[in-house]
């Protein structure tokens, strides 16, 4: 993987510019679709350094170190990544931090028909993740209404964030709780070692992270993340200010 500097303790853009993993991750992302960034997230960076940041331990995003429950990446976005890749550069000191993955296709058989029917209704809203609202004030906006489960019955897809997706009615909220319980039952914990790369279908698999204790000594857990999108619509391509970087939500909200 090449030589590594110390794990950053703050948000440091371009710390791995020119690193050998850039080419590897771009190759994988472009085999799946096209390496893609989001203007609202990390200023459109194509590779995301996932590590604890001092003072942000409790944030429910990649700079935190508390447990991070199941979520579809960028749940609020009309052009969510089709694939998500996570490459481990360095483990946590105790080698216990796990990437948690759970498939909607394993979980749905554990739900009742009524619960699945409830999850297929467009009656849910998802708050924008905090990683998309760092430079804004006031309440976080939300996207929706949208279904949580969609697609063919034999090959369902999911749009869900246990922290940010909310139901409009008591039955909807009960169905969300049942889904979260089912996802937990079929979850697999992956303790990634340096050099391990996991690639997830973002419409089928939700992911999360167990808690760990950072030491801020330059040897903390460090992953690299990429997004891959099979195809951006022509209208989105024409609105991109930079190649591969999707426009800000203020420009495209409500388009899809």
C-alpha positions in Angstrom: 0.0 0.0 0.0 3.0 2.3 0.2 4.4 4.2 3.2 1.8 5.8 5.5 2.2 9.1 7.5 0.8 9.3 11.0 -3.0 9.0 11.2 -4.3 12.6 11.1 -6.0 14.0 14.2 -7.9 16.7 12.3 -9.6 17.2 8.9 -6.6 17.4 6.6 -7.3 17.5 2.9 -4.8 16.1 0.4 -2.7 14.3 3.0 -2.5 11.3 0.7 -2.2 13.1 -2.6 -0.1 10.9 -4.9 -0.4 7.9 -2.6 -0.5 4.5 -4.4 -3.9 3.7 -3.0 -5.4 6.5 -5.1 -4.8 4.6 -8.3 -6.0 1.3 -6.8 -9.3 2.8 -5.6 -9.9 4.7 -8.8 -9.4 1.5 -10.8 -11.9 -0.4 -8.6 -14.4 2.4 -8.6 -14.3 2.9 -12.4 -14.7 -0.9 -13.0 -17.9 -0.7 -11.0 -19.1 2.6 -12.5 -17.5 5.9 -12.2 -15.5 7.4 -9.2 -17.8 10.1 -7.9 -17.7 12.9 -5.2 -20.3 15.2 -3.8 -19.8 19.0 -3.7 -21.5 19.2 -0.3 -19.3 16.6 1.3 -15.6 17.2 1.9 -15.7 19.9 -0.9 -16.1 17.2 -3.5 -13.2 15.0 -2.5 -13.1 11.7 -4.4 -11.3 9.8 -1.7 -12.3 10.2 1.9 -10.0 9.6 4.8 -12.0 7.9 7.6 -10.4 8.4 11.0 -11.2 9.8 14.4 -11.0 13.5 14.8 -10.2 15.0 18.2 -13.3 16.6 19.7 -15.7 14.9 17.3 -15.8 11.5 19.1 -19.6 11.6 19.5 -20.4 12.7 15.9 -22.4 10.2 13.9 -20.2 10.3 10.9 -16.7 9.1 9.9 -14.9 11.5 12.2 -16.5 9.9 15.3 -15.5 6.9 17.3 -18.9 6.0 18.9 -21.1 3.2 17.5 -22.5 4.2 14.1 -25.7 2.3 13.3 -26.9 0.9 9.9 -27.3 3.4 7.1 -27.5 3.7 3.4 -24.7 6.1 2.3 -26.0 9.6 1.5 -29.6 8.4 2.2 -31.0 11.9 1.5 -29.5 12.2 -2.0 -31.4 11.6 -5.3 -28.1 10.3 -6.8 -26.9 8.0 -4.0 -23.7 6.0 -4.7 -24.4 2.7 -6.3 -21.3 1.3 -4.6 -19.2 2.1 -1.6 -15.6 1.0 -1.0 -13.7 1.0 2.2 -10.0 0.2 2.3 -8.3 -0.3 5.6 -4.9 1.4 6.0 -4.5 1.0 9.8 -6.5 -0.8 12.5 -7.5 0.6 15.8 -5.1 -0.2 18.6 -7.2 -2.9 20.1 -8.1 -4.4 16.7 -11.8 -4.6 17.7 -13.4 -1.9 15.5 -15.7 -3.7 13.1 -17.4 -2.6 9.9 -20.9 -3.9 10.2 -22.8 -4.9 7.1 -26.4 -6.1 6.7 -28.5 -7.0 3.6 -32.1 -6.1 3.1 -32.5 -9.4 1.2 -31.5 -11.3 4.3 -33.6 -9.1 6.7 -37.0 -8.9 4.9 -37.9 -12.5 5.4 -37.9 -11.8 9.1 -40.6 -9.2 8.7 -44.4 -9.6 8.3 -46.1 -8.9 5.0 -47.8 -5.9 6.7 -44.5 -4.5 7.8 -42.9 -4.8 4.4 -46.0 -3.2 2.8 -45.7 -0.3 5.3 -42.0 0.1 4.4 -42.9 0.3 0.7 -45.1 3.3 1.1 -43.7 6.8 0.3 -44.2 8.0 3.9 -40.6 8.4 5.2 -38.3 11.4 5.4 -34.5 11.3 5.8 -32.5 14.1 7.3 -29.4 15.3 5.5 -26.3 13.6 7.2 -24.2 16.0 9.3 -21.3 15.5 6.9 -23.4 17.4 4.3 -24.4 20.2 6.7 -21.2 21.2 8.4 -21.2 24.7 7.0 -24.9 25.5 7.5 -27.0 26.8 10.3 -30.5 26.0 11.5 -32.3 22.7 11.4 -31.0 20.0 9.0 -33.2 19.7 5.9 -34.8 16.4 5.0 -35.5 14.5 1.8 -38.8 12.8 1.1 -41.4 11.5 1.3 -39.8 8.2 0.0 -40.2 4.5 0.6 -37.6 2.6 2.6 -38.1 -0.6 0.6 -38.5 -0.5 -3.2 -38.0 -2.7 -6.3 -39.1 -6.2 -7.1 -40.2 -8.5 -4.3 -37.6 -11.1 -5.1 -34.8 -8.5 -5.4 -35.6 -5.6 -3.1 -33.6 -2.4 -2.5 -33.4 -0.2 0.6 -33.1 3.5 1.4 -32.6 3.7 5.2 -30.6 5.4 7.9 -31.3 4.3 11.4 -30.2 7.8 12.7 -31.9 10.0 10.1 -34.8 8.2 8.5 -38.2 8.9 10.2 -41.7 7.6 9.6 -44.7 9.9 9.2 -47.1 7.7 11.2 -47.0 5.2 14.1 -47.3 2.2 11.8 -44.4 3.5 9.8 -42.3 4.0 12.8 -43.1 0.6 14.1 -42.1 -0.9 10.8 -38.8 0.9 10.9 -38.1 -0.5 14.3 -38.8 -4.0 13.1 -36.5 -3.5 10.1 -33.7 -2.3 12.4 -34.1 -5.4 14.6 -34.1 -7.7 11.5 -31.0 -6.0 10.1 -29.2 -6.5 13.5 -30.1 -10.2 13.5 -28.6 -10.8 10.0 -25.6 -8.5 10.5 -22.0 -9.6 9.8 -19.1 -7.8 11.5 -16.0 -7.4 9.5 -12.8 -6.5 11.4 -10.7 -5.2 8.5 -6.9 -5.6 8.5 -4.5 -3.3 6.7 -4.9 -3.9 2.9 -8.5 -5.3 3.2 -11.0 -3.7 0.8 -14.7 -4.2 1.2 -17.1 -3.1 -1.6 -20.8 -2.8 -0.8 -23.9 -2.4 -3.0 -25.3 0.8 -1.5 -28.9 -0.1 -2.5 -28.9 -3.5 -1.0 -26.5 -3.4 2.0 -26.5 -1.0 4.9 -23.3 -0.6 7.0 -22.2 0.8 10.3 -19.3 0.7 12.7 -18.7 -0.5 16.2 -17.3 1.8 18.9 -13.6 2.1 19.6 -11.2 4.2 21.7 -8.8 6.5 19.8 -5.5 7.5 21.3 -4.5 10.4 19.0 -1.0 9.1 18.8 -0.6 8.9 15.1 -1.5 5.2 15.0 -5.4 5.3 15.2 -7.7 3.5 12.9 -7.7 4.8 9.3 -9.8 3.8 6.3 -10.1 5.3 2.9 -13.6 5.5 1.3 -14.7 5.9 -2.3 -18.1 6.2 -4.0 -18.9 4.7 -7.4 -22.0 5.7 -9.5 -23.0 3.7 -12.5 -24.2 6.6 -14.5 -25.0 10.3 -13.7 -28.0 11.7 -15.6 -27.1 14.1 -18.4 -28.7 17.0 -16.6 -26.4 16.4 -13.6 -23.4 16.0 -15.8 -24.1 19.4 -17.4 -24.4 21.0 -14.0 -21.1 19.6 -12.6 -18.5 22.3 -11.9 -15.8 19.8 -11.7 -15.4 16.4 -13.4 -16.8 13.5 -11.3 -18.2 15.8 -8.6 -22.0 16.0 -8.3 -23.6 19.5 -7.8 -24.6 20.8 -4.4 -28.0 19.9 -3.1 -29.1 23.6 -3.2 -28.8 23.3 -7.0 -30.6 20.0 -7.5 -33.0 19.6 -4.6 -36.4 18.5 -5.8 -35.1 17.6 -9.3 -35.6 13.9 -8.7 
